[in-house]
């Protein structure tokens, strides 16, 4: 299974913003925290939806298994909203199994960089972004 992940920490600038807003508007702190949390979650969900649309559009359509298997999930881990996109497309030939999604995510970018060293091909984007 191929998995890529996006982390968003909404608390990085919160203390400063709370101090500034709190001086002008009493009781606004909790409403501000709720608004930032809701906006952060919605932002990560929007990014994951767009990522899924783009991934589905560029996935090969030979059998459609890869396109159908692309899924996203947004969860809260501590103060961070975490979005994950995953896909799995297992091909079986005889007794051999091959995960096409993992190949496209992990191995194909390495080959593309060797074959197209001058191109703008970004390669593997797996990892944590923050």
Backbone bond lengths (Angstrom), bond angles and torsions (degrees), N, CA, C in turn:
res aa  C-N    CA-C-N  psi(-1)  N-CA   C-N-CA  omega(-1)  CA-C   N-CA-C  phi
1 X - - - 1.436 - - 1.519 108.39 -
2 X 1.297 115.78 136.90 1.464 121.51 177.08 1.522 108.58 -99.42
3 X 1.335 116.65 132.09 1.462 120.99 -178.95 1.521 109.08 -135.52
4 X 1.316 116.11 133.32 1.453 122.65 172.69 1.522 106.88 -123.72
5 X 1.339 116.43 153.06 1.454 119.62 -170.28 1.520 110.79 -139.34
6 X 1.335 116.11 146.91 1.447 123.90 177.40 1.520 107.76 -129.14
7 X 1.344 117.98 123.94 1.468 122.75 177.10 1.521 108.74 -108.25
8 X 1.333 117.02 136.35 1.458 121.26 175.88 1.521 108.54 -129.82
9 X 1.328 116.94 118.70 1.462 122.94 179.66 1.517 108.31 -100.59
10 X 1.328 116.72 107.79 1.462 121.84 -176.91 1.521 112.69 -83.45
11 X 1.312 118.82 -3.24 1.470 120.73 -174.33 1.522 113.12 -95.01
12 X 1.322 118.69 -3.14 1.471 120.65 -173.04 1.525 112.47 -59.25
13 X 1.316 120.28 -44.61 1.461 121.79 -178.73 1.509 113.39 -103.64
14 X 1.319 117.71 6.00 1.456 121.86 -173.27 1.530 114.74 -60.77
15 X 1.332 121.65 -45.65 1.462 119.79 -177.47 1.530 113.04 -58.39
16 X 1.315 118.03 -42.60 1.461 121.46 179.80 1.527 110.73 -64.96
17 X 1.339 116.32 -47.15 1.462 120.78 -178.77 1.521 110.36 -62.46
18 X 1.335 117.24 -42.07 1.465 120.49 179.60 1.519 111.34 -62.43
19 X 1.334 118.06 -40.13 1.465 120.74 179.08 1.523 111.12 -64.27
20 X 1.318 116.53 -45.59 1.462 120.18 -177.99 1.523 110.88 -65.66
21 X 1.317 117.33 -50.58 1.469 121.52 -179.39 1.522 110.51 -65.10
22 X 1.334 117.31 -39.89 1.463 121.91 -178.06 1.520 113.42 -61.29
23 X 1.306 117.82 -28.41 1.468 120.58 178.31 1.513 112.47 -69.46
24 X 1.308 116.70 -29.64 1.459 120.28 -175.90 1.528 113.73 -98.62
25 X 1.299 116.80 -29.47 1.458 120.94 -175.27 1.523 110.04 -131.10
26 X 1.327 116.77 109.91 1.467 121.10 179.06 1.535 109.64 -69.07
27 X 1.315 116.84 139.90 1.464 122.05 177.23 1.522 114.10 72.33
28 X 1.313 116.40 9.70 1.452 119.41 -177.41 1.529 112.70 -83.96
29 X 1.331 116.39 -15.94 1.462 121.01 -175.83 1.507 114.32 -56.47
30 X 1.332 117.45 -48.68 1.468 119.34 -177.21 1.523 110.97 -69.22
31 X 1.337 117.54 -36.21 1.468 119.23 177.00 1.526 110.59 -66.05
32 X 1.338 115.96 -37.54 1.454 120.07 178.02 1.530 110.53 -65.20
33 X 1.331 117.15 -44.39 1.468 120.48 178.62 1.524 110.75 -59.56
34 X 1.327 116.83 -43.80 1.464 120.39 179.58 1.531 110.82 -63.91
35 X 1.328 116.52 -41.81 1.464 120.12 179.95 1.532 111.02 -64.74
36 X 1.327 117.09 -41.77 1.466 120.78 178.91 1.529 109.95 -65.25
37 X 1.327 117.21 -43.06 1.469 120.52 179.48 1.529 110.70 -63.22
38 X 1.343 116.53 -45.87 1.465 119.79 179.77 1.526 111.31 -63.80
39 X 1.335 116.48 -42.90 1.464 120.64 179.33 1.514 112.32 -65.62
40 X 1.328 115.92 -38.34 1.471 120.21 179.01 1.521 110.82 -64.72
41 X 1.321 115.77 -45.62 1.466 119.95 179.71 1.530 109.93 -62.27
42 X 1.331 116.99 -46.09 1.457 120.80 -178.86 1.527 110.82 -63.16
43 X 1.339 116.69 -39.16 1.460 120.86 178.52 1.521 112.29 -62.44
44 X 1.330 116.21 -45.22 1.472 119.95 179.04 1.529 109.80 -65.52
45 X 1.344 117.48 -40.55 1.464 119.75 177.85 1.528 111.14 -62.35
46 X 1.338 116.93 -41.31 1.462 120.36 178.65 1.528 111.37 -62.91
47 X 1.336 116.50 -42.76 1.472 120.68 178.60 1.523 109.84 -62.14
48 X 1.323 117.28 -44.54 1.458 120.52 -178.32 1.531 110.82 -66.08
49 X 1.346 117.56 -38.83 1.466 120.35 177.47 1.529 110.86 -62.40
50 X 1.329 115.96 -43.35 1.465 120.13 178.73 1.531 110.65 -65.39
51 X 1.324 116.57 -42.35 1.462 121.52 179.14 1.531 110.11 -60.66
52 X 1.331 115.84 -41.61 1.466 119.97 179.22 1.529 110.89 -65.68
53 X 1.342 116.94 -44.05 1.472 120.13 178.55 1.527 110.86 -58.82
54 X 1.334 116.23 -47.61 1.467 119.97 -179.27 1.530 111.19 -64.06
55 X 1.322 116.79 -41.75 1.469 120.53 179.87 1.520 111.22 -64.08
56 X 1.318 116.26 -41.26 1.461 120.86 179.53 1.524 110.55 -65.34
57 X 1.328 115.97 -39.50 1.467 119.78 -178.99 1.525 112.54 -64.92
58 X 1.345 117.51 -36.10 1.467 119.10 -175.81 1.531 113.47 -94.95
59 X 1.334 117.61 -7.77 1.469 120.21 179.71 1.528 109.84 -68.25
60 X 1.340 117.15 138.05 1.471 120.13 177.95 1.531 111.18 -58.20
61 X 1.312 115.97 148.99 1.465 120.62 -173.99 1.526 113.57 -112.12
62 X 1.325 117.71 21.87 1.469 119.73 -176.96 1.530 111.25 -54.04
63 X 1.323 117.51 -53.74 1.468 120.51 178.09 1.529 112.27 -116.10
64 X 1.326 117.71 -16.33 1.460 121.65 -179.52 1.518 113.73 84.93
65 X 1.337 117.23 -3.61 1.467 120.68 -177.81 1.518 111.66 -61.73
66 X 1.319 116.82 -44.82 1.467 120.30 -179.28 1.518 110.79 -63.39
67 X 1.311 117.84 -46.38 1.473 120.58 180.00 1.525 111.66 -59.64
68 X 1.319 116.76 -42.58 1.466 119.93 -178.60 1.528 112.58 -70.23
69 X 1.329 117.28 -24.17 1.465 119.84 -174.77 1.531 113.52 -87.31
70 X 1.328 118.67 -9.74 1.468 120.90 -177.51 1.522 108.93 -70.45
71 X 1.338 115.61 124.21 1.464 119.97 -179.77 1.527 109.87 -138.71
72 X 1.319 115.22 157.60 1.463 120.94 178.44 1.516 109.57 -127.51
73 X 1.327 114.63 157.72 1.464 120.97 179.05 1.523 107.96 -149.31
74 X 1.327 116.99 136.84 1.465 122.35 176.46 1.518 107.93 -121.79
75 X 1.340 116.41 124.63 1.464 121.45 179.72 1.520 109.44 -134.14
76 X 1.318 115.70 160.76 1.454 120.61 175.91 1.528 107.84 -102.21
77 X 1.327 115.14 126.82 1.466 121.23 177.80 1.520 107.15 -124.91
78 X 1.322 116.17 100.74 1.459 120.30 -175.44 1.509 109.48 68.24
79 X 1.328 117.29 -123.76 1.455 122.09 178.61 1.519 112.48 -94.79
80 X 1.320 117.96 4.95 1.456 121.49 -175.74 1.519 111.23 -109.02
81 X 1.330 114.57 145.12 1.451 120.67 167.78 1.514 106.30 -96.86
82 X 1.325 115.85 129.16 1.459 121.62 -175.84 1.530 108.95 -118.46
83 X 1.317 115.29 124.61 1.450 120.66 176.12 1.515 109.87 -110.64
84 X 1.313 116.98 134.13 1.464 121.71 178.84 1.520 109.48 -127.11
85 X 1.314 114.28 140.43 1.460 120.45 172.98 1.522 106.23 -120.10
86 X 1.307 115.68 135.87 1.464 118.89 -178.79 1.528 109.86 -140.25
87 X 1.316 114.11 158.19 1.461 120.94 177.64 1.517 108.67 -154.00
88 X 1.307 115.37 149.26 1.450 120.92 175.98 1.523 108.05 -148.16
89 X 1.296 116.27 127.78 1.460 121.19 178.61 1.524 107.35 -136.71
90 X 1.307 116.08 91.74 1.460 121.79 -177.57 1.529 109.89 -86.05
91 X 1.313 114.99 122.54 1.468 121.84 175.10 1.525 107.02 -103.64
92 X 1.314 117.57 134.51 1.466 121.76 179.99 1.525 108.34 -118.10
93 X 1.332 114.93 124.81 1.467 121.67 174.26 1.515 107.05 -129.18
94 X 1.301 115.62 109.45 1.463 119.46 -176.04 1.516 109.74 65.09
95 X 1.336 115.92 -121.79 1.465 120.13 179.02 1.526 111.89 -99.60
96 X 1.323 116.94 1.96 1.464 120.67 -176.62 1.528 110.85 -96.53
97 X 1.327 115.66 139.43 1.461 122.12 175.79 1.526 108.60 -116.34
98 X 1.317 115.57 142.13 1.450 121.14 -178.23 1.525 108.37 -138.11
99 X 1.336 117.60 122.04 1.471 121.48 178.52 1.522 108.36 -91.69
100 X 1.317 114.94 100.72 1.452 122.15 -176.76 1.527 111.66 -63.32
101 X 1.327 118.63 -36.05 1.465 122.15 179.92 1.528 110.97 -64.01
102 X 1.321 116.83 -43.45 1.461 120.45 178.42 1.517 110.53 -64.50
103 X 1.322 116.80 -40.28 1.465 120.29 177.76 1.530 110.49 -60.47
104 X 1.333 117.53 -47.81 1.466 120.24 -178.51 1.520 111.98 -64.92
105 X 1.313 117.29 -32.87 1.463 121.19 -178.24 1.525 112.60 -80.36
106 X 1.332 117.19 -40.63 1.467 120.83 -171.71 1.526 114.51 -101.99
107 X 1.318 118.27 -44.20 1.461 121.62 -171.73 1.528 113.98 -94.77
108 X 1.310 117.82 -41.01 1.457 120.45 -176.56 1.531 112.55 -58.95
109 X 1.343 120.28 -42.65 1.472 119.21 178.45 1.531 113.18 -59.44
110 X 1.334 117.47 -34.93 1.467 120.10 178.45 1.532 110.37 -64.30
111 X 1.319 116.18 -42.90 1.468 120.46 178.89 1.522 110.44 -67.08
112 X 1.332 117.04 -40.10 1.462 120.45 -179.40 1.525 111.09 -64.09
113 X 1.324 117.47 -38.30 1.466 120.50 178.02 1.522 111.37 -65.26
114 X 1.340 116.79 -36.60 1.468 119.99 177.65 1.521 111.23 -70.54
115 X 1.333 116.41 -40.78 1.460 120.42 -177.03 1.528 112.69 -78.15
116 X 1.334 116.58 -32.54 1.467 121.71 -175.76 1.529 110.65 -125.21
117 X 1.321 119.44 60.81 1.467 120.51 -174.17 1.522 113.85 -63.95
118 X 1.317 119.02 -23.81 1.455 122.00 -177.99 1.532 112.55 -90.92
119 X 1.307 117.91 -5.10 1.465 120.21 -173.04 1.521 111.46 -80.27
120 X 1.311 114.59 174.38 1.470 121.90 177.24 1.521 111.44 -93.27
121 X 1.338 116.91 15.16 1.457 120.36 -178.60 1.519 109.46 -62.82
122 X 1.327 117.15 121.24 1.461 121.82 -173.45 1.517 112.92 -74.56
123 X 1.318 117.74 -27.67 1.460 119.25 -179.02 1.510 112.21 84.00
124 X 1.303 115.45 -159.70 1.459 123.07 -174.84 1.521 110.42 -66.26
125 X 1.318 116.61 129.51 1.461 119.98 179.35 1.513 111.63 -109.29
126 X 1.342 117.84 17.19 1.455 119.24 -179.01 1.514 110.03 -71.77
127 X 1.305 115.29 153.16 1.459 120.91 179.87 1.510 110.57 132.10
128 X 1.288 116.27 -170.11 1.457 121.77 -177.44 1.515 108.43 -109.02
129 X 1.310 115.74 130.64 1.455 122.12 178.30 1.519 107.53 -112.41
130 X 1.304 118.96 133.58 1.468 119.85 -179.16 1.485 111.87 -144.93
